[in-house]
Amino acid sequence: MLKGAKPLGGWFALALAAFVLFWSLALSGSLPIPQPNQQIETSSTECTTHECRADAAAASLTFYTELLAWFTCILAIASIAQGIFLIRADRTARIAANAAKEIGEKQLALAGLHADIAEKQKEIDRLKFFAEFRPQIEIRFVKKLRERDDVPPDQQATRVEFVVVNSGTGEAVVLGSKVTLEWLYSEDIPVPTDLEGEDLIPKHRYLQGATDKTIVESDQDGGLNEFCGDGSKKLYLLGWVAYADGRGAEFGSTRTTYFLREYNTALKLFMDPSGTIGIDPDWNTIQ
């Protein structure tokens, strides 16, 4: 459908063309046009004045009736054309309206999808930020302390010093811990959840890179196991420490560092026994 079309102008042009065509036929002699003052001749005698006038009026009436009939026919054709035009215009308008509605619905759905994607991206960025800036407590620099001189070595507890380090990228707040130092057979090492020990690691804030030294002692049989034992038992430092993000609970859940160190008498060092047969793999992990 052409925009700005004027159906009334087209109808008027069609009617005018029909009217001109009709008069062209009349002027060419195809249609008789009687004159009001024309006298009608008969084959034998002339009509009277009254009769001539009556015949002229009848001829004129016939002519104008035919003219009106033709004009009415033209109007009917134009009306039909106008109706067809309006029906097509209405159908086109309905199609355009339905298309606009579908486009609007699709745009609305697309806007909702974009909003959902933006929300998910925001959550991804949030989790990424938490992953990049999180505290991480580790146990490092474990060393066995020398025996005291005022007590026989086999009658005193074994002592070990270790350093608590926040090696992460965020501030940590220690919530609690369990630490123990024991002479054990390797098969007797408990799982982290069954560990019994002392809450030794200080409960305070650890800034990024902050450290803190802690000392732990074994029971009174520590020296006895070390100096009088058959060597089947080994010295283990084991425990866990729970801590949270220093910015608040909304920045991540509580984390727990599990640690296990075995003393190597030959090297005089505490080493990580992970991977050794009989050692639970949950040790020396951060959860």
Residue frames as qw, qx, qy, qz and C-alpha x, y, z in Angstrom:
[[0.000, 0.889, 0.459, 0.000, 0.00, 0.00, 0.00],
 [0.398, 0.458, -0.024, 0.794, 1.33, 3.42, -1.01],
 [0.288, -0.498, -0.474, 0.667, 1.65, 5.87, 1.82],
 [0.048, 0.425, 0.020, -0.904, -0.30, 9.08, 1.45],
 [0.036, 0.249, 0.795, 0.552, -2.69, 7.62, -1.17],
 [0.320, 0.210, 0.260, -0.886, -5.94, 9.57, -1.69],
 [0.250, 0.277, 0.918, 0.136, -8.77, 7.21, -2.59],
 [0.269, 0.759, 0.438, -0.400, -11.33, 10.05, -3.06],
 [0.107, 0.689, -0.376, -0.611, -9.08, 11.70, -5.63],
 [0.112, -0.130, 0.913, 0.371, -8.86, 8.43, -7.57],
 [0.260, 0.521, 0.800, -0.145, -12.65, 8.00, -7.44],
 [0.223, 0.798, 0.133, -0.544, -13.18, 11.54, -8.71],
 [0.027, 0.516, -0.635, -0.575, -10.74, 10.97, -11.56],
 [0.189, 0.129, 0.954, 0.195, -12.54, 7.75, -12.52],
 [0.261, 0.688, 0.608, -0.298, -15.95, 9.48, -12.52],
 [0.147, 0.770, -0.155, -0.601, -14.61, 12.42, -14.53],
 [0.082, -0.300, 0.814, 0.491, -13.07, 10.06, -17.10],
 [0.237, 0.379, 0.894, 0.041, -16.38, 8.24, -17.49],
 [0.219, 0.790, 0.354, -0.451, -18.26, 11.51, -17.90],
 [0.077, 0.654, -0.442, -0.609, -15.84, 12.76, -20.59],
 [0.166, -0.048, 0.926, 0.335, -16.10, 9.40, -22.37],
 [0.280, 0.577, 0.747, -0.176, -19.87, 9.63, -22.37],
 [0.220, 0.837, 0.088, -0.494, -19.91, 13.12, -23.86],
 [0.068, -0.475, 0.681, 0.553, -17.31, 12.12, -26.41],
 [0.225, 0.223, 0.926, 0.203, -19.60, 9.37, -27.63],
 [0.239, 0.741, 0.537, -0.325, -22.53, 11.74, -27.68],
 [0.110, 0.784, -0.194, -0.579, -20.69, 14.38, -29.67],
 [0.118, -0.308, 0.813, 0.480, -19.44, 11.80, -32.15],
 [0.594, 0.099, -0.355, -0.715, -23.00, 10.81, -32.93],
 [0.303, 0.009, -0.951, 0.055, -23.01, 7.48, -31.17],
 [0.071, -0.482, -0.758, 0.433, -25.62, 8.74, -28.72],
 [0.039, 0.639, 0.443, 0.628, -28.54, 10.99, -29.81],
 [0.191, -0.331, -0.439, 0.813, -28.85, 14.21, -27.86],
 [0.093, 0.722, 0.599, 0.333, -32.19, 15.84, -28.53],
 [0.129, 0.135, -0.112, 0.976, -32.54, 19.59, -28.46],
 [0.131, 0.439, 0.671, -0.582, -35.41, 21.11, -26.51],
 [0.352, 0.588, 0.041, -0.727, -36.52, 23.33, -29.44],
 [0.021, 0.216, -0.835, -0.506, -36.00, 20.67, -32.14],
 [0.729, 0.179, 0.056, -0.659, -39.08, 19.69, -34.01],
 [0.451, -0.099, 0.885, 0.058, -39.79, 15.98, -34.52],
 [0.454, 0.309, -0.445, -0.707, -40.68, 15.10, -38.10],
 [0.713, 0.105, 0.653, -0.234, -43.04, 12.30, -38.99],
 [0.373, 0.015, 0.775, 0.510, -43.24, 10.40, -42.19],
 [0.160, 0.588, 0.706, 0.360, -46.53, 11.88, -43.20],
 [0.108, -0.874, -0.267, -0.391, -47.62, 14.93, -41.23],
 [0.219, 0.407, -0.452, 0.763, -46.08, 17.46, -38.88],
 [0.388, -0.457, -0.734, 0.318, -46.93, 17.19, -35.19],
 [0.175, -0.900, -0.250, -0.310, -48.75, 19.85, -33.34],
 [0.096, 0.705, -0.418, 0.564, -46.90, 22.24, -31.10],
 [0.675, -0.500, 0.348, -0.416, -48.12, 20.47, -27.96],
 [0.998, 0.035, 0.053, 0.012, -47.19, 17.06, -29.29],
 [0.629, 0.580, -0.301, 0.422, -43.75, 18.22, -30.39],
 [0.161, -0.688, 0.457, -0.539, -43.03, 19.64, -27.01],
 [0.859, -0.325, 0.271, -0.287, -44.13, 16.45, -25.29],
 [0.948, 0.252, -0.078, 0.180, -41.96, 14.33, -27.55],
 [0.372, 0.681, -0.377, 0.506, -38.97, 16.62, -26.95],
 [0.457, -0.618, 0.422, -0.481, -39.48, 16.47, -23.17],
 [0.971, -0.125, 0.159, -0.127, -39.72, 12.67, -23.29],
 [0.804, 0.450, -0.211, 0.327, -36.54, 12.44, -25.35],
 [0.078, 0.707, -0.435, 0.553, -34.71, 14.75, -22.96],
 [0.706, -0.475, 0.344, -0.397, -35.95, 12.78, -19.95],
 [0.994, 0.098, 0.006, 0.046, -34.82, 9.52, -21.54],
 [0.580, 0.602, -0.323, 0.444, -31.41, 10.95, -22.29],
 [0.148, -0.657, 0.468, -0.572, -30.85, 12.30, -18.78],
 [0.883, -0.304, 0.213, -0.287, -32.17, 9.07, -17.25],
 [0.928, 0.262, -0.133, 0.228, -29.63, 7.10, -19.26],
 [0.305, 0.674, -0.384, 0.553, -26.96, 9.61, -18.25],
 [0.513, -0.583, 0.386, -0.499, -27.93, 9.21, -14.57],
 [0.989, -0.087, 0.066, -0.099, -27.88, 5.41, -14.93],
 [0.761, 0.436, -0.268, 0.398, -24.42, 5.48, -16.41],
 [0.020, 0.679, -0.408, 0.610, -23.21, 7.86, -13.72],
 [0.760, -0.444, 0.269, -0.392, -24.75, 5.65, -11.00],
 [0.983, 0.123, -0.084, 0.109, -23.01, 2.63, -12.50],
 [0.493, 0.583, -0.365, 0.532, -19.73, 4.49, -12.45],
 [0.343, -0.632, 0.387, -0.577, -20.30, 5.43, -8.82],
 [0.942, -0.234, 0.116, -0.208, -21.05, 1.80, -7.96],
 [0.865, 0.317, -0.217, 0.323, -17.84, 0.65, -9.65],
 [0.189, 0.648, -0.389, 0.627, -15.88, 3.36, -7.83],
 [0.628, -0.542, 0.281, -0.483, -17.49, 2.34, -4.52],
 [0.999, -0.045, -0.023, 0.017, -16.55, -1.30, -5.09],
 [0.657, 0.474, -0.296, 0.506, -13.00, -0.27, -5.93],
 [0.156, -0.670, 0.352, -0.635, -12.94, 1.93, -2.84],
 [0.853, -0.390, 0.153, -0.310, -14.18, -1.01, -0.70],
 [0.942, 0.163, -0.147, 0.252, -11.52, -3.32, -2.09],
 [0.360, 0.617, -0.329, 0.618, -8.92, -0.65, -1.42],
 [0.444, -0.623, 0.311, -0.564, -10.10, -0.22, 2.20],
 [0.972, -0.207, 0.035, -0.109, -10.13, -4.00, 2.81],
 [0.812, 0.320, -0.220, 0.436, -6.58, -4.30, 1.51],
 [0.079, 0.669, -0.328, 0.662, -5.51, -1.29, 3.55],
 [0.701, -0.532, 0.212, -0.426, -7.08, -2.80, 6.69],
 [0.992, -0.027, -0.052, 0.108, -5.40, -6.15, 6.05],
 [0.587, 0.500, -0.280, 0.572, -2.06, -4.43, 5.52],
 [0.231, -0.679, 0.303, -0.627, -2.53, -2.42, 8.73],
 [0.886, -0.383, 0.112, -0.237, -3.35, -5.60, 10.67],
 [0.910, 0.194, -0.162, 0.329, -0.26, -7.34, 9.31],
 [0.305, 0.609, -0.310, 0.663, 1.87, -4.34, 10.26],
 [0.515, -0.623, 0.237, -0.539, 0.32, -4.22, 13.75],
 [0.977, -0.208, 0.016, -0.036, 0.90, -7.95, 14.32],
 [0.757, 0.366, -0.226, 0.492, 4.48, -7.62, 13.10],
 [0.005, 0.674, -0.306, 0.672, 5.05, -4.66, 15.43],
 [0.762, -0.508, 0.152, -0.372, 3.57, -6.64, 18.32],
 [0.978, 0.000, -0.082, 0.191, 5.82, -9.63, 17.63],
 [0.515, 0.526, -0.274, 0.619, 8.86, -7.36, 17.36],
 [0.312, -0.682, 0.254, -0.610, 7.92, -5.70, 20.65],
 [0.912, -0.364, 0.084, -0.172, 7.56, -9.05, 22.40],
 [0.889, 0.201, -0.144, 0.386, 10.89, -10.25, 21.03],
 [0.243, 0.640, -0.279, 0.673, 12.58, -7.02, 22.09],
 [0.584, -0.622, 0.207, -0.479, 11.08, -7.38, 25.57],
 [0.984, -0.168, 0.014, 0.055, 12.30, -10.98, 25.81],
 [0.701, 0.423, -0.196, 0.540, 15.72, -9.91, 24.55],
 [0.095, -0.721, 0.274, -0.629, 15.86, -7.13, 27.14],
 [0.812, -0.487, 0.165, -0.275, 15.00, -9.66, 29.86],
 [0.953, 0.105, -0.072, 0.276, 17.72, -11.98, 28.56],
 [0.407, 0.612, -0.258, 0.627, 20.25, -9.14, 28.60],
 [0.422, -0.687, 0.261, -0.530, 19.26, -8.31, 32.17],
 [0.956, -0.273, 0.084, -0.064, 19.66, -11.96, 33.18],
 [0.813, 0.333, -0.149, 0.454, 23.07, -12.15, 31.50],
 [0.097, 0.714, -0.272, 0.638, 24.14, -8.92, 33.22],
 [0.682, -0.591, 0.214, -0.375, 23.06, -10.31, 36.61],
 [0.986, -0.070, 0.031, 0.150, 24.94, -13.56, 36.03],
 [0.605, 0.531, -0.195, 0.560, 28.00, -11.67, 34.85],
 [0.238, -0.755, 0.264, -0.551, 27.83, -9.56, 38.00],
 [0.870, -0.424, 0.198, -0.156, 27.79, -12.72, 40.13],
 [0.907, 0.234, -0.054, 0.346, 30.68, -14.18, 38.11],
 [0.289, 0.692, -0.252, 0.611, 32.69, -10.98, 38.66],
 [0.549, -0.678, 0.244, -0.424, 31.85, -11.15, 42.36],
 [0.967, -0.210, 0.135, 0.052, 33.06, -14.75, 42.67],
 [0.732, 0.469, -0.117, 0.480, 36.13, -13.93, 40.60],
 [0.033, -0.778, 0.281, -0.561, 36.90, -11.05, 42.94],
 [0.773, -0.534, 0.244, -0.242, 36.51, -13.36, 45.96],
 [0.971, 0.075, 0.041, 0.225, 38.79, -15.92, 44.32],
 [0.545, 0.595, -0.164, 0.567, 41.45, -13.32, 43.58],
 [0.044, -0.553, 0.402, -0.728, 41.30, -11.63, 46.99],
 [0.844, -0.411, -0.262, -0.226, 40.94, -14.36, 49.61],
 [0.334, -0.714, 0.577, -0.213, 42.85, -15.10, 52.79],
 [0.904, 0.141, -0.403, -0.007, 44.89, -18.29, 53.04],
 [0.495, -0.719, 0.452, -0.186, 46.41, -19.46, 56.30],
 [0.842, 0.297, -0.440, 0.100, 49.40, -21.80, 56.04],
 [0.734, -0.641, 0.210, 0.081, 51.73, -23.47, 58.56],
 [0.678, 0.624, -0.275, 0.275, 55.38, -22.93, 57.72],
 [0.210, 0.639, -0.553, 0.492, 58.87, -23.01, 59.21],
 [0.868, -0.449, -0.041, -0.210, 58.20, -25.92, 61.59],
 [0.447, 0.512, -0.643, 0.353, 61.22, -26.75, 63.73],
 [0.794, -0.423, -0.424, 0.104, 61.94, -28.89, 66.75],
 [0.166, -0.880, 0.269, -0.354, 63.20, -26.94, 69.78],
 [0.422, 0.353, -0.748, 0.371, 66.14, -28.02, 71.88],
 [0.655, -0.474, -0.584, 0.072, 65.61, -29.86, 75.13],
 [0.307, -0.881, 0.125, -0.337, 65.71, -27.95, 78.37],
 [0.442, 0.444, -0.672, 0.394, 68.85, -28.34, 80.44],
 [0.322, -0.384, 0.549, -0.669, 67.14, -28.46, 83.83],
 [0.847, 0.000, 0.350, -0.400, 65.26, -31.70, 83.12],
 [0.444, -0.211, 0.816, 0.305, 66.64, -35.02, 81.83],
 [0.281, 0.229, -0.534, -0.764, 65.82, -35.39, 78.06],
 [0.306, -0.164, -0.904, -0.249, 63.83, -38.59, 78.53],
 [0.151, -0.488, -0.739, 0.438, 61.66, -36.96, 81.19],
 [0.114, 0.493, 0.104, -0.856, 60.47, -33.89, 79.36],
 [0.609, 0.629, 0.446, -0.185, 57.96, -33.15, 76.63],
 [0.502, 0.143, 0.455, 0.722, 59.00, -32.58, 73.03],
 [0.113, 0.767, 0.227, -0.589, 58.55, -28.97, 71.90],
 [0.466, 0.318, 0.547, 0.618, 58.01, -27.64, 68.37],
 [0.066, 0.610, 0.113, -0.781, 57.71, -24.10, 67.06],
 [0.394, 0.412, 0.664, 0.483, 55.85, -23.18, 63.84],
 [0.014, 0.261, -0.038, -0.964, 54.82, -20.00, 62.05],
 [0.361, 0.645, 0.662, -0.124, 51.28, -19.13, 61.03],
 [0.156, -0.227, 0.359, 0.892, 51.33, -17.19, 57.73],
 [0.507, 0.665, 0.408, -0.365, 48.54, -15.49, 55.81],
 [0.365, -0.195, 0.616, 0.671, 49.80, -16.15, 52.30],
 [0.330, 0.644, 0.676, 0.141, 46.55, -15.11, 50.63],
 [0.221, 0.327, 0.232, 0.889, 45.50, -11.84, 49.07],
 [0.382, -0.661, -0.250, -0.595, 42.96, -10.79, 51.72],
 [0.191, -0.466, 0.584, -0.637, 42.70, -10.24, 55.44],
 [0.614, -0.176, -0.765, -0.083, 41.96, -13.29, 57.61],
 [0.465, -0.508, 0.354, -0.633, 40.26, -13.61, 60.99],
 [0.320, 0.115, -0.933, 0.116, 41.12, -16.83, 62.85],
 [0.667, -0.379, -0.153, -0.623, 38.00, -18.43, 64.36],
 [0.806, -0.425, 0.359, -0.202, 39.51, -21.47, 66.03],
 [0.489, 0.546, -0.679, -0.038, 42.09, -24.24, 65.76],
 [0.912, -0.353, 0.193, -0.074, 43.21, -27.64, 67.03],
 [0.427, 0.691, -0.569, 0.128, 46.92, -28.44, 67.20],
 [0.873, -0.430, 0.225, -0.055, 48.70, -31.47, 68.61],
 [0.300, 0.667, -0.681, 0.026, 52.24, -32.85, 68.70],
 [0.880, -0.237, 0.327, -0.249, 52.44, -36.63, 69.12],
 [0.029, -0.416, 0.886, 0.202, 54.68, -39.62, 68.68],
 [0.798, 0.221, 0.278, -0.487, 52.56, -41.99, 66.58],
 [0.499, 0.035, 0.792, 0.350, 52.66, -45.02, 64.37],
 [0.105, 0.120, -0.441, -0.883, 51.73, -43.94, 60.84],
 [0.270, -0.341, -0.826, -0.359, 48.63, -46.13, 60.87],
 [0.261, -0.573, -0.653, 0.421, 47.40, -44.35, 64.03],
 [0.056, -0.077, 0.068, 0.993, 47.23, -40.88, 62.46],
 [0.289, 0.552, 0.689, -0.370, 43.61, -39.77, 62.82],
 [0.271, 0.596, 0.502, 0.565, 41.53, -38.15, 60.13],
 [0.114, 0.301, -0.117, 0.940, 41.22, -34.34, 60.50],
 [0.511, -0.497, -0.226, -0.664, 37.65, -34.47, 61.83],
 [0.845, -0.410, -0.344, 0.020, 38.64, -36.90, 64.63],
 [0.500, 0.364, -0.392, 0.681, 41.64, -34.88, 65.79],
 [0.534, -0.793, -0.281, 0.084, 41.96, -34.00, 69.45],
 [0.571, 0.202, -0.138, 0.784, 44.18, -31.09, 70.30],
 [0.236, -0.601, -0.345, 0.681, 44.49, -27.61, 71.77],
 [0.289, 0.890, 0.297, 0.191, 43.22, -24.30, 70.43],
 [0.636, -0.408, 0.035, 0.654, 46.68, -22.73, 70.20],
 [0.362, 0.321, 0.325, 0.813, 46.66, -20.41, 67.19],
 [0.022, -0.341, -0.339, 0.876, 45.81, -16.85, 68.35],
 [0.223, 0.676, 0.689, 0.137, 42.33, -15.66, 67.37],
 [0.031, -0.730, -0.044, 0.681, 42.99, -12.32, 65.80],
 [0.606, 0.774, 0.066, -0.171, 43.22, -10.63, 62.42],
 [0.643, -0.237, 0.468, 0.558, 46.00, -11.53, 60.02],
 [0.353, 0.788, -0.124, -0.489, 46.67, -8.96, 57.35],
 [0.865, 0.493, -0.091, 0.037, 48.03, -10.07, 53.99],
 [0.587, 0.524, -0.467, 0.404, 51.50, -11.50, 54.63],
 [0.419, -0.675, 0.378, -0.476, 51.17, -11.34, 58.44],
 [0.657, 0.127, -0.728, 0.150, 52.88, -14.02, 60.55],
 [0.577, -0.612, 0.269, -0.470, 52.65, -15.32, 64.10],
 [0.359, 0.323, -0.858, 0.174, 54.80, -17.84, 65.99],
 [0.802, -0.370, 0.050, -0.466, 53.27, -20.61, 68.06],
 [0.107, 0.406, -0.887, 0.194, 54.84, -23.31, 70.27],
 [0.872, -0.185, -0.148, -0.429, 53.24, -26.69, 70.93],
 [0.155, -0.479, 0.833, -0.228, 54.38, -29.44, 73.33],
 [0.633, -0.050, -0.738, -0.227, 53.80, -33.18, 73.35],
 [0.777, -0.583, -0.115, -0.210, 52.85, -35.12, 76.45],
 [0.413, -0.768, 0.487, -0.053, 55.44, -36.01, 79.10],
 [0.854, -0.066, 0.491, 0.162, 56.33, -39.21, 77.28],
 [0.564, 0.820, -0.080, -0.062, 57.67, -37.28, 74.33],
 [0.018, 0.772, -0.635, 0.038, 61.28, -37.44, 75.40],
 [0.647, -0.218, 0.721, -0.115, 60.92, -41.05, 76.41],
 [0.810, 0.481, 0.331, -0.055, 59.69, -41.97, 72.94],
 [0.426, 0.867, -0.258, 0.002, 62.49, -39.99, 71.34],
 [0.034, 0.715, -0.679, 0.160, 65.42, -41.23, 73.34],
 [0.398, -0.242, 0.854, -0.230, 64.31, -44.63, 74.58],
 [0.801, 0.341, 0.228, -0.435, 61.97, -45.82, 71.86],
 [0.711, -0.024, 0.630, 0.310, 62.69, -48.41, 69.17],
 [0.053, -0.319, 0.439, 0.838, 62.21, -45.87, 66.36],
 [0.129, 0.382, 0.867, 0.293, 58.92, -47.32, 65.15],
 [0.015, 0.857, 0.472, -0.206, 57.02, -44.22, 66.26],
 [0.408, 0.314, 0.173, 0.840, 57.49, -40.90, 64.52],
 [0.079, -0.480, -0.363, 0.795, 56.93, -37.35, 65.65],
 [0.154, 0.539, 0.621, 0.547, 53.99, -35.65, 63.98],
 [0.073, 0.304, 0.241, -0.919, 52.70, -32.09, 64.11],
 [0.032, -0.378, -0.788, -0.485, 49.09, -32.09, 63.00],
 [0.056, 0.505, 0.527, -0.681, 46.00, -29.91, 63.27],
 [0.207, 0.606, 0.570, 0.514, 43.68, -27.48, 61.57],
 [0.090, -0.354, -0.236, 0.900, 42.82, -23.79, 61.69],
 [0.196, 0.692, 0.663, 0.207, 39.50, -22.21, 60.65],
 [0.176, -0.374, -0.029, 0.910, 39.31, -18.60, 59.50],
 [0.347, 0.768, 0.537, -0.046, 37.04, -16.16, 57.71],
 [0.398, 0.533, 0.197, 0.720, 37.46, -13.27, 55.31],
 [0.298, -0.293, -0.381, 0.825, 38.28, -10.13, 57.25],
 [0.139, -0.108, -0.246, -0.953, 35.82, -8.05, 55.18],
 [0.589, 0.008, 0.337, -0.734, 32.79, -9.96, 56.46],
 [0.569, 0.085, 0.813, -0.091, 30.73, -13.10, 55.95],
 [0.631, 0.673, 0.223, -0.314, 29.23, -11.78, 52.69],
 [0.285, 0.771, -0.517, -0.241, 32.67, -12.04, 51.06],
 [0.576, 0.300, -0.757, -0.066, 32.91, -15.81, 51.27],
 [0.871, -0.410, -0.202, -0.180, 32.41, -18.81, 53.49],
 [0.531, -0.717, 0.452, -0.019, 34.74, -19.96, 56.25],
 [0.703, 0.496, -0.509, 0.024, 37.92, -21.70, 55.13],
 [0.798, -0.526, 0.290, -0.040, 39.87, -24.41, 56.95],
 [0.430, 0.659, -0.616, 0.036, 43.53, -25.31, 56.54],
 [0.949, -0.296, 0.100, -0.036, 44.52, -28.87, 57.50],
 [0.280, 0.766, -0.568, 0.109, 48.22, -29.48, 58.15],
 [0.956, -0.262, 0.125, 0.040, 50.37, -32.55, 58.89],
 [0.301, 0.782, -0.534, 0.115, 54.16, -32.62, 59.25],
 [0.974, -0.185, -0.083, 0.104, 56.42, -35.61, 59.94],
 [0.243, -0.865, 0.432, 0.082, 59.82, -35.22, 61.64],
 [0.871, 0.379, -0.271, 0.154, 62.71, -36.76, 59.73],
 [0.693, -0.682, 0.140, 0.185, 65.31, -37.71, 62.33],
 [0.771, 0.063, 0.250, 0.582, 68.06, -38.11, 59.75],
 [0.312, 0.561, 0.213, 0.737, 67.55, -34.68, 58.20],
 [0.229, -0.392, -0.501, 0.737, 66.31, -33.13, 61.45],
 [0.196, 0.029, -0.229, -0.953, 63.47, -31.48, 59.48],
 [0.490, 0.373, 0.645, -0.451, 59.70, -31.60, 59.47],
 [0.041, 0.136, -0.699, -0.701, 58.46, -32.71, 56.07],
 [0.671, 0.158, 0.028, -0.724, 55.12, -33.15, 54.30],
 [0.342, -0.127, 0.930, 0.028, 54.20, -36.88, 54.29],
 [0.675, 0.435, 0.150, -0.577, 51.40, -36.48, 51.73],
 [0.678, 0.469, -0.490, -0.282, 51.27, -39.39, 49.34],
 [0.003, -0.348, 0.908, -0.234, 52.64, -41.82, 51.88],
 [0.533, -0.224, -0.770, -0.271, 50.71, -45.05, 52.19],
 [0.431, -0.457, -0.705, 0.329, 48.28, -44.84, 55.09],
 [0.108, -0.276, -0.197, 0.935, 48.16, -41.01, 55.20],
 [0.299, 0.708, 0.615, -0.178, 44.68, -39.55, 54.63],
 [0.422, 0.349, 0.353, 0.758, 44.70, -37.35, 51.49],
 [0.136, -0.894, -0.353, -0.242, 42.62, -34.66, 53.23],
 [0.561, -0.654, -0.010, 0.507, 45.66, -33.62, 55.21],
 [0.325, -0.349, 0.305, 0.824, 47.61, -30.60, 53.93],
 [0.132, 0.507, 0.633, 0.569, 44.62, -29.22, 52.05],
 [0.101, 0.168, 0.244, -0.950, 42.56, -26.02, 52.26],
 [0.039, -0.458, -0.849, -0.260, 38.80, -26.39, 52.19]]
